Amino acid sequence: MAGPLPLGDPAPADGLLPASAADGATDRAFGVYVHVPFCRVRCGYCDFNTYTAGELRGVRQADYAGQAIDEIRMSRRVLEASGLPARTADTVFFGGGTPTMLPAGDLVRMLAAVRDEFGLVEGAEVTTEANPDSVDRDDLARLAEGGFTRVSFGMQSAVPHVLAALDRTHDPARVPLVVGWAREAGLDVSLDLIYGTPGESLDDWRRSLEAAISERPDHLSAYALIVEDGTKLARQIRRGELARPDDDLEADMYELADELLGTAGYDWYEVSNWATDAAFRSRHNLGYWRGDDWWGIGPGAHSHVGGVRWWNAKHPAAYAERLAAGISPAVGRETLDGPTRETERVLLLTRIREGIDIASLHAGGRHAVAGLIADGLVDAKAALAGGLTLTRSGRLLADAVVRRLLGDG
């Protein structure tokens, strides 16, 4: 299970937000995230708030859709009572865990509740994550019929020994099948990859990239493996059973990914994300990076509205108990002050291709741009036009770029 929730102030039992959350709301998009916290097995590297059957302490997966629907209905009432204007949802994203551990009908029911309470904009992006071995042709067809537009498959690798090190259970041969079934259903397809797994060579990573590209997904994500405290992977590394990921090798892997994906017609639009066309960029995730509003449904889910961030009770049992009692599942929250919001704005916008307006930076940040250009971390042509966009080298050192823009390094 994931680590402790962040520190913050207690959230009120009624969930009401301060009046400041409504400021400028009509200028911000609104999305809904639905967390499904169930997995068949726990992957050794995972630090997400997920639970296998043996960890549920009497909670029934069959009851979950109804509980999530209760929170969806509560969310509309809370936003309305807090003075937020009615906004239609631009995006809905089902993540986990493995959302498709639930029957497709349950996911469709939860989506219908979002539609009933908030409405969906025309052409809304509706995504679910799925493992290649957690769906079949009928599931994907049912999801498409119920309003889903996109599926993101956790491919992670095409190499069996890498999948084994990650505790992934699917056969790589399953990926072409599920991609084909998703296409038949009319769903857009994204594939997620992880690089830097202990024992993974650069040739292994090339093999995974080439296998993913051969499926011609609309979108592809590639994330460096992070060793999170408290995970099985961290314990294995501490005991010397596995080697810690090598930073230089991970940099080589990132550069190889960007090279191969670029050659195959994929453009980067965020440090770890590429798409064949702007239309296939993850609009939901762009909402996070642009500082828009979203309500997170489910145990441990985080939400953000107008500079107010809050998080729900982590365990499904505690989450269900609060909803059954008619109180908000939120257990903590924080209202971000001006400097914190500015730090997050620079941190997040710098990661995306559109970048950040140089004129919007404080004086020290504007002064740092020339040095970043000289160091090859920022695109000179974009900077002359007033925007800050990372080069490939800059993407590898994005955190260092942000520190310099904020005057911290």
C-alpha positions as CSV (number, residue, x, y, z in Angstrom):
1,M,0.0,0.0,0.0
2,A,1.0,3.6,-0.5
3,G,2.8,5.7,2.1
4,P,1.0,8.1,4.5
5,L,-1.2,10.8,3.3
6,P,0.3,14.3,3.2
7,L,0.1,16.7,6.1
8,G,-2.6,19.3,6.0
9,D,-5.6,20.7,7.8
10,P,-8.5,18.5,8.7
11,A,-11.2,18.6,6.0
12,P,-14.7,19.6,7.1
13,A,-17.3,16.9,7.3
14,D,-19.5,18.6,4.8
15,G,-16.6,19.0,2.3
16,L,-17.5,22.7,1.7
17,L,-14.7,24.7,0.1
18,P,-13.6,28.3,1.0
19,A,-15.1,31.1,-1.1
20,S,-11.7,31.7,-2.8
21,A,-12.0,28.4,-4.7
22,A,-14.6,30.0,-6.9
23,D,-12.3,32.8,-8.1
24,G,-11.7,32.5,-11.8
25,A,-13.5,29.1,-12.0
26,T,-15.1,29.9,-15.3
27,D,-11.7,30.2,-16.9
28,R,-10.6,26.8,-15.8
29,A,-11.5,23.4,-17.3
30,F,-13.1,20.8,-15.0
31,G,-12.2,17.1,-15.0
32,V,-13.2,14.1,-13.0
33,Y,-10.7,11.4,-11.9
34,V,-12.1,8.1,-10.6
35,H,-9.7,5.9,-8.6
36,V,-10.4,2.2,-8.7
37,P,-8.0,0.8,-6.0
38,F,-8.1,-2.9,-6.9
39,C,-5.3,-5.1,-8.3
40,R,-5.0,-8.8,-8.9
41,V,-1.4,-8.7,-7.6
42,R,0.8,-5.9,-6.2
43,C,3.6,-4.9,-8.6
44,G,6.9,-4.7,-6.7
45,Y,7.6,-1.1,-7.8
46,C,4.1,0.3,-7.1
47,D,3.5,3.0,-4.5
48,F,-0.1,3.8,-5.5
49,N,-3.1,3.4,-3.2
50,T,-4.1,-0.1,-4.3
51,Y,-5.3,-3.3,-2.7
52,T,-5.3,-7.0,-3.5
53,A,-8.2,-9.2,-2.4
54,G,-6.4,-10.2,0.8
55,E,-6.0,-6.6,1.9
56,L,-9.6,-5.5,1.7
57,R,-10.8,-6.4,5.2
58,G,-14.3,-7.4,4.2
59,V,-14.8,-4.7,1.6
60,R,-16.5,-6.1,-1.5
61,Q,-15.4,-5.0,-5.0
62,A,-19.0,-5.5,-6.1
63,D,-20.1,-2.6,-3.8
64,Y,-17.5,-0.1,-5.1
65,A,-19.3,1.4,-8.1
66,G,-22.2,2.3,-5.8
67,Q,-19.9,4.0,-3.3
68,A,-18.1,5.9,-6.0
69,I,-21.5,7.1,-7.4
70,D,-22.4,8.3,-4.0
71,E,-19.3,10.5,-4.0
72,I,-19.9,11.7,-7.5
73,R,-23.4,12.9,-6.4
74,M,-21.9,14.5,-3.3
75,S,-19.3,16.3,-5.3
76,R,-21.8,18.2,-7.4
77,R,-23.7,19.2,-4.2
78,V,-20.5,20.4,-2.5
79,L,-19.4,22.4,-5.5
80,E,-22.8,24.0,-5.8
81,A,-23.1,24.8,-2.1
82,S,-19.5,26.2,-2.1
83,G,-20.6,28.8,-4.7
84,L,-18.7,27.2,-7.7
85,P,-20.4,27.8,-11.0
86,A,-21.9,24.8,-12.8
87,R,-19.2,23.4,-15.2
88,T,-19.5,20.6,-17.6
89,A,-16.7,17.9,-17.4
90,D,-14.2,18.1,-20.2
91,T,-12.5,14.8,-19.3
92,V,-13.0,11.7,-17.2
93,F,-10.1,9.4,-16.3
94,F,-10.5,6.0,-14.6
95,G,-7.1,5.1,-13.0
96,G,-5.9,2.8,-10.3
97,G,-5.1,0.2,-9.4
98,T,-6.6,-1.6,-12.3
99,P,-10.1,-0.1,-13.2
100,T,-10.9,-3.1,-15.4
101,M,-10.7,-5.4,-12.4
102,L,-14.3,-4.2,-12.1
103,P,-16.9,-5.4,-14.7
104,A,-17.2,-3.0,-17.7
105,G,-20.8,-2.4,-16.6
106,D,-19.7,-0.9,-13.3
107,L,-17.3,1.5,-15.1
108,V,-20.1,2.5,-17.4
109,R,-22.4,3.1,-14.4
110,M,-19.9,5.4,-12.8
111,L,-19.4,7.3,-16.0
112,A,-23.2,7.7,-16.4
113,A,-23.3,9.2,-12.9
114,V,-20.6,11.8,-14.0
115,R,-22.7,12.5,-17.0
116,D,-25.9,12.9,-15.0
117,E,-24.4,15.2,-12.4
118,F,-22.1,17.3,-14.5
119,G,-22.7,16.6,-18.1
120,L,-19.9,15.9,-20.6
121,V,-18.8,18.4,-23.2
122,E,-19.2,17.4,-26.8
123,G,-16.2,15.3,-27.7
124,A,-15.2,14.7,-24.1
125,E,-12.2,12.5,-23.5
126,V,-13.1,9.5,-21.4
127,T,-10.2,7.2,-20.5
128,T,-9.7,4.0,-18.6
129,E,-6.4,2.4,-17.7
130,A,-6.3,-1.4,-18.3
131,N,-3.8,-4.2,-18.0
132,P,-3.5,-6.3,-21.2
133,D,-4.7,-9.3,-19.3
134,S,-7.6,-7.6,-17.5
135,V,-9.9,-7.0,-20.6
136,D,-11.2,-9.0,-23.6
137,R,-12.9,-8.0,-26.8
138,D,-16.4,-7.8,-25.2
139,D,-15.2,-5.6,-22.3
140,L,-13.7,-3.1,-24.7
141,A,-16.8,-3.0,-26.9
142,R,-19.0,-2.5,-23.8
143,L,-16.8,0.4,-22.6
144,A,-17.0,2.1,-26.0
145,E,-20.8,1.6,-26.2
146,G,-21.0,3.2,-22.7
147,G,-19.2,6.3,-23.6
148,F,-15.5,5.6,-23.2
149,T,-13.3,7.1,-25.9
150,R,-9.8,6.0,-25.0
151,V,-7.9,3.2,-23.3
152,S,-4.4,3.3,-21.8
153,F,-2.8,-0.2,-21.6
154,G,-0.1,-0.9,-19.1
155,M,2.3,-2.6,-21.5
156,Q,5.5,-1.6,-19.5
157,S,7.8,-3.8,-21.5
158,A,7.9,-6.4,-24.3
159,V,10.7,-8.4,-22.6
160,P,9.7,-11.2,-20.4
161,H,12.5,-10.9,-17.8
162,V,11.8,-7.2,-17.4
163,L,8.1,-7.9,-16.9
164,A,9.1,-10.5,-14.3
165,A,11.3,-8.0,-12.4
166,L,8.3,-5.6,-12.3
167,D,5.9,-8.4,-11.2
168,R,3.8,-7.8,-14.3
169,T,1.6,-10.8,-15.1
170,H,0.7,-10.4,-18.7
171,D,2.2,-12.2,-21.7
172,P,3.8,-9.7,-24.2
173,A,1.9,-11.5,-27.0
174,R,-1.3,-10.2,-25.4
175,V,-0.6,-6.6,-26.3
176,P,-1.3,-6.8,-30.0
177,L,-4.6,-8.6,-29.3
178,V,-6.0,-6.0,-26.9
179,V,-4.8,-3.1,-29.1
180,G,-6.7,-4.7,-32.0
181,W,-9.8,-5.2,-30.0
182,A,-9.7,-1.6,-28.8
183,R,-9.4,-0.4,-32.4
184,E,-12.4,-2.6,-33.4
185,A,-14.4,-0.9,-30.7
186,G,-13.4,2.5,-31.9
187,L,-11.3,3.5,-28.9
188,D,-8.2,5.6,-29.1
189,V,-5.2,3.7,-27.7
190,S,-2.3,4.7,-25.5
191,L,0.5,2.4,-24.3
192,D,2.5,2.9,-21.1
193,L,6.1,1.9,-20.9
194,I,8.6,1.9,-18.0
195,Y,12.4,2.0,-18.4
196,G,15.3,1.5,-16.0
197,T,14.1,-1.7,-14.5
198,P,16.9,-3.6,-12.7
199,G,18.5,-6.0,-15.3
200,E,17.1,-4.1,-18.3
201,S,19.7,-3.4,-21.0
202,L,19.5,-0.7,-23.6
203,D,18.8,-3.4,-26.2
204,D,15.9,-4.7,-24.0
205,W,14.5,-1.1,-24.0
206,R,14.9,-0.8,-27.8
207,R,13.0,-4.0,-28.2
208,S,10.2,-2.7,-26.1
209,L,10.0,0.6,-27.9
210,E,10.0,-1.1,-31.3
211,A,7.3,-3.5,-30.2
212,A,5.2,-0.6,-28.9
213,I,5.7,1.5,-32.0
214,S,4.8,-1.4,-34.2
215,E,1.3,-1.3,-32.7
216,R,0.9,2.3,-33.9
217,P,-0.8,3.6,-30.7
218,D,-2.2,7.1,-30.9
219,H,-0.3,8.0,-27.7
220,L,2.7,6.6,-25.8
221,S,4.0,7.3,-22.3
222,A,7.5,6.3,-21.1
223,Y,8.3,6.7,-17.5
224,A,11.6,6.2,-15.7
225,L,11.3,3.6,-12.9
226,I,11.3,5.3,-9.5
227,V,12.2,3.3,-6.4
228,E,9.7,4.3,-3.8
229,D,10.3,3.7,-0.1
230,G,8.3,0.9,1.4
231,T,7.9,-1.1,-1.9
232,K,9.0,-4.6,-2.5
233,L,11.4,-3.3,-5.1
234,A,13.0,-0.9,-2.5
235,R,13.5,-3.8,-0.1
236,Q,15.1,-6.0,-2.8
237,I,17.5,-3.3,-3.7
238,R,18.4,-2.6,-0.1
239,R,19.1,-6.3,0.4
240,G,21.3,-6.4,-2.7
241,E,19.0,-8.7,-4.6
242,L,18.6,-6.2,-7.4
243,A,20.7,-3.3,-8.6
244,R,19.5,0.3,-8.2
245,P,18.5,1.9,-11.5
246,D,21.5,3.6,-13.2
247,D,21.0,7.3,-13.9
248,D,23.2,7.4,-16.9
249,L,21.6,4.3,-18.4
250,E,18.2,5.9,-17.8
251,A,19.3,9.0,-19.6
252,D,20.4,6.9,-22.6
253,M,17.1,5.1,-22.5
254,Y,15.2,8.4,-22.6
255,E,17.2,9.7,-25.5
256,L,16.7,6.5,-27.4
257,A,12.9,6.7,-26.8
258,D,12.7,10.3,-28.0
259,E,14.8,9.4,-31.1
260,L,12.8,6.3,-32.1
261,L,9.5,7.9,-31.4
262,G,10.3,11.0,-33.3
263,T,11.4,9.0,-36.3
264,A,8.2,7.1,-36.1
265,G,6.1,10.3,-36.2
266,Y,5.4,10.8,-32.5
267,D,5.9,14.3,-31.1
268,W,6.7,14.9,-27.4
269,Y,4.2,17.2,-25.7
270,E,5.2,16.5,-22.0
271,V,8.5,15.2,-20.7
272,S,7.3,11.6,-20.6
273,N,4.5,11.7,-23.2
274,W,4.3,11.5,-27.0
275,A,1.4,11.5,-29.5
276,T,1.0,11.1,-33.2
277,D,-1.1,14.3,-33.4
278,A,-2.2,17.0,-31.0
279,A,-5.7,15.6,-31.0
280,F,-4.4,12.5,-29.2
281,R,-2.6,14.2,-26.4
282,S,-4.1,13.3,-23.0
283,R,-6.4,16.2,-22.3
284,H,-7.0,15.0,-18.8
285,N,-3.3,15.0,-17.8
286,L,-2.8,18.4,-19.6
287,G,-5.5,19.7,-17.2
288,Y,-3.2,18.7,-14.3
289,W,-0.2,20.3,-15.8
290,R,-2.1,23.5,-16.7
291,G,-3.5,23.9,-13.2
292,D,-7.1,23.3,-14.0
293,D,-9.7,21.9,-11.6
294,W,-10.5,18.3,-11.0
295,W,-12.5,16.2,-8.4
296,G,-10.9,12.9,-7.5
297,I,-13.4,10.1,-6.7
298,G,-12.4,7.1,-4.5
299,P,-10.1,6.0,-1.7
300,G,-7.0,8.1,-1.4
301,A,-8.0,10.2,-4.4
302,H,-6.7,13.8,-4.5
303,S,-8.7,16.8,-5.8
304,H,-7.9,20.4,-6.7
305,V,-10.2,23.3,-7.2
306,G,-9.1,26.9,-7.3
307,G,-5.9,26.5,-5.2
308,V,-7.6,24.2,-2.7
309,R,-6.2,20.6,-2.6
310,W,-7.7,17.8,-0.6
311,W,-7.5,14.0,-0.3
312,N,-9.8,11.2,0.7
313,A,-9.5,8.4,3.3
314,K,-7.1,5.8,1.9
315,H,-8.6,2.5,2.8
316,P,-11.7,1.4,0.9
317,A,-13.4,0.4,4.2
318,A,-12.8,3.9,5.8
319,Y,-13.9,5.5,2.5
320,A,-17.1,3.5,2.4
321,E,-17.9,4.2,6.1
322,R,-17.7,7.9,5.7
323,L,-20.0,7.9,2.6
324,A,-22.5,5.6,4.4
325,A,-22.5,8.1,7.3
326,G,-23.3,10.9,4.8
327,I,-20.0,12.8,5.4
328,S,-17.3,13.8,3.0
329,P,-14.7,11.1,2.4
330,A,-12.0,13.9,2.5
331,V,-9.8,13.7,5.5
332,G,-7.3,16.5,4.9
333,R,-6.7,19.5,2.7
334,E,-4.6,22.5,2.1
335,T,-5.2,25.9,0.6
336,L,-2.1,26.9,-1.5
337,D,-0.6,30.3,-0.9
338,G,0.6,32.6,-3.7
339,P,4.2,31.5,-3.6
340,T,3.3,27.8,-3.6
341,R,0.9,28.2,-6.5
342,E,3.6,30.1,-8.5
343,T,6.2,27.4,-7.8
344,E,3.8,24.7,-9.0
345,R,2.8,26.8,-12.1
346,V,6.5,27.0,-13.1
347,L,7.2,23.4,-12.3
348,L,4.2,22.0,-14.3
349,L,4.1,24.3,-17.3
350,T,7.8,23.9,-17.9
351,R,7.3,20.2,-18.5
352,I,4.9,20.6,-21.4
353,R,5.8,21.5,-25.0
354,E,3.9,24.8,-25.0
355,G,6.1,25.7,-22.1
356,I,5.7,28.9,-20.1
357,D,5.6,32.6,-21.1
358,I,8.9,34.1,-20.2
359,A,7.3,37.4,-19.4
360,S,5.2,35.7,-16.7
361,L,8.4,34.7,-14.7
362,H,9.8,36.8,-11.9
363,A,12.8,38.9,-12.7
364,G,15.3,36.3,-11.5
365,G,13.6,33.6,-13.7
366,R,13.7,35.9,-16.7
367,H,17.4,36.6,-16.1
368,A,18.1,32.8,-15.9
369,V,16.7,32.1,-19.4
370,A,19.9,33.3,-21.2
371,G,22.0,30.9,-19.3
372,L,19.6,28.0,-19.9
373,I,19.8,28.7,-23.6
374,A,23.6,28.8,-23.5
375,D,23.6,25.5,-21.7
376,G,21.4,23.9,-24.4
377,L,18.5,23.3,-22.0
378,V,16.0,25.7,-23.5
379,D,15.0,26.2,-27.2
380,A,16.5,29.5,-28.4
381,K,14.0,30.0,-31.2
382,A,11.0,29.6,-28.9
383,A,12.7,31.9,-26.3
384,L,13.1,34.7,-28.9
385,A,9.3,34.4,-29.5
386,G,8.7,34.8,-25.8
387,G,8.2,31.2,-24.7
388,L,10.3,28.8,-22.7
389,T,10.4,25.2,-24.2
390,L,12.8,22.5,-23.1
391,T,15.3,20.9,-25.5
392,R,15.8,17.1,-25.2
393,S,18.7,17.8,-22.8
394,G,16.5,20.2,-20.9
395,R,13.9,17.5,-20.5
396,L,16.5,15.2,-18.9
397,L,17.3,18.0,-16.5
398,A,13.8,19.5,-16.1
399,D,14.0,19.7,-12.3
400,A,17.3,21.6,-12.5
401,V,15.8,24.0,-15.1
402,V,12.9,24.7,-12.7
403,R,15.2,25.4,-9.8
404,R,17.1,28.0,-11.9
405,L,13.9,29.6,-13.0
406,L,12.8,29.9,-9.4
407,G,16.2,31.1,-8.3
408,D,17.0,28.0,-6.3
409,G,20.0,26.7,-8.2
